[in-house]
Amino acid sequence: MCELRKSPRTPLPRWHRGRLLLSGLLLLVLVWQWGSAFAIEAKAQLAQVLIERAWQQKLDAPELDVAPWPWADTQPVGRLQWLDASGRVRKDLYVLGGGHGEALAFGPGLLQVGAASQPGARVIGGHRDTHFAFLQQLKSGEVLRWQASDGQWRRYVISQRSIADAAQGDLWVNPDADSLWLVTCYPFDAVRAGGSLRYVVRADSVPAAAGFAHNRRFTL
């Protein structure tokens, strides 16, 4: 019987081994990026669940300060909705207190003008590429709703959309006029953030609040 002999394995060329090593490194980088993106998305989703739970607790006990997580330096202070012509909710956002970095990372931030729980002007800021990206779709006459910690919903009709230059002056708001002012950076498709232009949407209560004789300056 003939004996079968295994032919010796030919070593891979150096260039081929280098290509395999490079492919392996690229695969590791891709897996790491996917994992990072998944972790960020999971963190954002979990944050919204915790914020929603904190808001429900706030509605049950409006006098309490309810942070969504123990180390948070902000808390939900309101709920903002955009309604279509049929009354269907097209956008539903929980608004956090303050316009600092942590608040704006997880939702729009209320920049205090009047009392959060009382009818009056509310200036709300948000990022143009996340929570306030929908502002570019809003049209005059459409309806927004605001829920304060008293649990009551108040309706507002969009009356004005404008572009302001923060470098040229401040936004003047009457703190006693029951209105919403939604502010974000502009343009929406800007490659680089940090410009001075702001997109401002004003909505007045139904019926619209009258009188803007005693406006207060508000820095954009």
C-alpha positions as a printed NumPy array, in Angstrom:
array([[  0.   ,   0.   ,   0.   ],
       [  1.329,   3.344,  -0.935],
       [  1.94 ,   5.762,   1.911],
       [  0.249,   9.118,   1.5  ],
       [  2.463,  11.988,   2.388],
       [  1.219,  15.463,   3.223],
       [  2.759,  18.122,   1.14 ],
       [  4.535,  20.792,   3.17 ],
       [  2.508,  23.966,   3.767],
       [  3.696,  26.871,   1.766],
       [  4.141,  29.928,   3.998],
       [  2.023,  32.919,   3.115],
       [  3.802,  35.736,   1.363],
       [  4.708,  38.633,   3.627],
       [  2.433,  41.023,   1.76 ],
       [ -0.507,  38.646,   2.211],
       [  0.116,  38.322,   5.938],
       [  0.268,  42.108,   6.205],
       [ -3.052,  42.404,   4.42 ],
       [ -4.678,  39.917,   6.784],
       [ -3.306,  41.806,   9.774],
       [ -4.608,  45.102,   8.425],
       [ -8.032,  43.555,   7.762],
       [ -8.123,  42.248,  11.328],
       [ -7.251,  45.658,  12.756],
       [ -9.909,  47.349,  10.64 ],
       [-12.461,  44.793,  11.818],
       [-11.572,  45.485,  15.448],
       [-11.933,  49.242,  14.906],
       [-15.307,  48.727,  13.225],
       [-16.571,  46.536,  16.078],
       [-15.357,  49.116,  18.608],
       [-17.159,  51.923,  16.768],
       [-20.349,  49.897,  16.556],
       [-20.121,  49.157,  20.254],
       [-19.554,  52.831,  21.092],
       [-22.505,  53.92 ,  18.95 ],
       [-24.719,  51.283,  20.543],
       [-23.64 ,  52.374,  24.026],
       [-24.421,  56.019,  23.252],
       [-27.835,  55.14 ,  21.849],
       [-28.609,  52.878,  24.816],
       [-27.566,  55.625,  27.221],
       [-29.809,  58.151,  25.448],
       [-32.792,  55.795,  25.525],
       [-32.281,  54.999,  29.196],
       [-31.994,  58.706,  30.002],
       [-35.369,  59.38 ,  28.369],
       [-36.988,  56.614,  30.413],
       [-35.555,  58.057,  33.623],
       [-36.604,  61.6  ,  32.669],
       [-40.144,  60.423,  31.907],
       [-40.314,  58.652,  35.281],
       [-39.024,  61.769,  37.062],
       [-41.672,  63.89 ,  35.338],
       [-44.447,  61.557,  36.473],
       [-43.127,  61.86 ,  40.02 ],
       [-43.058,  65.639,  39.619],
       [-46.71 ,  65.643,  38.559],
       [-47.595,  63.641,  41.677],
       [-45.658,  66.004,  43.968],
       [-45.075,  69.372,  42.226],
       [-43.4  ,  70.876,  45.282],
       [-40.53 ,  68.365,  45.157],
       [-37.324,  68.572,  43.138],
       [-37.037,  65.28 ,  41.253],
       [-33.722,  64.563,  39.522],
       [-33.858,  61.826,  36.856],
       [-30.67 ,  60.236,  38.247],
       [-28.811,  60.894,  41.527],
       [-25.932,  62.939,  40.069],
       [-28.037,  65.   ,  37.634],
       [-27.832,  68.771,  38.054],
       [-31.141,  69.299,  36.27 ],
       [-34.712,  68.023,  36.438],
       [-37.757,  67.942,  34.137],
       [-39.808,  71.136,  34.43 ],
       [-42.311,  70.711,  31.619],
       [-43.507,  68.766,  28.633],
       [-43.706,  70.153,  25.098],
       [-45.725,  68.678,  22.244],
       [-46.228,  69.564,  18.598],
       [-49.682,  68.692,  17.244],
       [-50.791,  68.292,  13.649],
       [-54.083,  69.539,  12.209],
       [-55.923,  66.433,  13.42 ],
       [-54.603,  66.788,  16.969],
       [-52.117,  63.936,  16.65 ],
       [-48.859,  64.366,  18.555],
       [-45.979,  64.673,  16.091],
       [-43.279,  65.513,  18.631],
       [-43.214,  64.883,  22.374],
       [-40.373,  66.277,  24.48 ],
       [-39.607,  66.571,  28.17 ],
       [-38.063,  69.954,  28.935],
       [-35.291,  70.191,  31.519],
       [-34.413,  73.112,  33.727],
       [-31.575,  75.345,  32.539],
       [-29.632,  75.855,  29.345],
       [-26.319,  74.307,  30.407],
       [-24.555,  71.398,  28.771],
       [-25.999,  68.469,  30.715],
       [-29.58 ,  69.64 ,  30.309],
       [-29.266,  70.221,  26.557],
       [-27.56 ,  66.864,  26.058],
       [-30.716,  65.022,  27.127],
       [-33.473,  67.405,  26.066],
       [-34.489,  71.019,  25.494],
       [-33.705,  73.389,  28.358],
       [-36.013,  75.982,  29.883],
       [-34.256,  79.329,  30.16 ],
       [-36.281,  80.902,  32.924],
       [-38.19 ,  84.118,  32.2  ],
       [-41.494,  83.708,  34.02 ],
       [-42.573,  81.092,  36.553],
       [-42.385,  77.577,  35.106],
       [-45.684,  76.519,  36.681],
       [-47.594,  79.752,  35.939],
       [-48.787,  81.243,  32.64 ],
       [-46.106,  83.518,  31.234],
       [-43.265,  83.628,  28.736],
       [-41.068,  80.555,  28.458],
       [-37.874,  80.574,  26.421],
       [-36.769,  77.037,  25.55 ],
       [-33.447,  76.26 ,  23.892],
       [-32.385,  73.069,  22.163],
       [-29.816,  71.644,  19.768],
       [-30.608,  72.09 ,  16.055],
       [-29.411,  68.591,  15.136],
       [-31.227,  66.592,  17.829],
       [-34.245,  67.606,  19.905],
       [-35.025,  70.862,  18.075],
       [-34.361,  69.659,  14.537],
       [-38.149,  69.633,  14.018],
       [-38.347,  73.421,  14.339],
       [-37.558,  73.778,  10.635],
       [-40.803,  71.915,   9.865],
       [-43.05 ,  74.18 ,  11.941],
       [-45.426,  76.547,  10.175],
       [-47.394,  79.554,  11.339],
       [-50.804,  78.579,  12.687],
       [-49.727,  75.155,  13.934],
       [-50.301,  74.165,  17.545],
       [-47.908,  73.48 ,  20.415],
       [-48.9  ,  72.24 ,  23.87 ],
       [-47.169,  72.858,  27.168],
       [-47.687,  70.877,  30.371],
       [-46.391,  72.392,  33.615],
       [-46.012,  70.622,  36.952],
       [-49.661,  71.372,  37.781],
       [-50.57 ,  68.78 ,  35.141],
       [-52.625,  71.178,  33.033],
       [-52.078,  71.416,  29.286],
       [-51.978,  74.85 ,  27.654],
       [-52.276,  75.361,  23.895],
       [-50.228,  77.797,  21.843],
       [-50.472,  78.803,  18.189],
       [-47.298,  79.556,  16.252],
       [-47.424,  83.233,  15.302],
       [-43.898,  84.038,  14.195],
       [-40.736,  82.418,  12.844],
       [-37.623,  84.508,  12.521],
       [-33.847,  84.468,  12.346],
       [-31.945,  86.553,  14.889],
       [-28.274,  87.384,  15.177],
       [-27.049,  86.997,  18.734],
       [-24.066,  89.192,  17.91 ],
       [-26.353,  92.098,  17.013],
       [-28.594,  92.153,  20.072],
       [-30.73 ,  90.29 ,  22.567],
       [-34.159,  88.76 ,  22.342],
       [-36.804,  90.938,  23.985],
       [-39.556,  88.994,  25.721],
       [-42.465,  90.151,  27.863],
       [-42.297,  87.811,  30.881],
       [-46.013,  88.294,  31.624],
       [-47.227,  87.372,  28.13 ],
       [-48.332,  83.735,  28.01 ],
       [-46.097,  82.538,  25.16 ],
       [-43.514,  80.001,  24.097],
       [-40.215,  80.962,  22.478],
       [-38.287,  78.067,  20.943],
       [-34.683,  78.91 ,  20.098],
       [-31.992,  76.913,  18.323],
       [-28.838,  77.528,  16.291],
       [-29.154,  78.337,  12.598],
       [-28.774,  77.207,   9.858],
       [-29.912,  73.679,  10.558],
       [-27.489,  72.106,   8.085],
       [-24.426,  74.094,   9.145],
       [-21.245,  72.041,   9.019],
       [-19.74 ,  73.83 ,  11.995],
       [-21.655,  74.731,  15.142],
       [-21.177,  77.83 ,  17.227],
       [-22.36 ,  80.565,  14.877],
       [-24.231,  83.634,  16.05 ],
       [-27.472,  83.041,  14.12 ],
       [-30.532,  81.767,  15.968],
       [-33.817,  80.379,  14.661],
       [-36.686,  81.629,  16.84 ],
       [-40.242,  80.299,  16.886],
       [-42.828,  82.237,  18.853],
       [-46.193,  80.746,  19.825],
       [-48.943,  82.656,  21.656],
       [-51.488,  81.181,  23.993],
       [-55.05 ,  80.489,  22.898],
       [-56.492,  83.104,  23.109],
       [-53.249,  84.941,  22.303],
       [-51.762,  87.017,  25.076],
       [-52.105,  90.722,  24.389],
       [-49.646,  93.462,  25.091],
       [-45.89 ,  93.577,  24.759],
       [-45.309,  96.969,  26.329],
       [-42.885,  95.858,  29.024],
       [-40.495,  93.516,  27.273],
       [-37.49 ,  92.057,  29.023],
       [-34.141,  91.525,  27.349],
       [-33.108,  87.926,  26.963],
       [-29.65 ,  86.886,  25.735],
       [-29.764,  84.492,  22.796]])
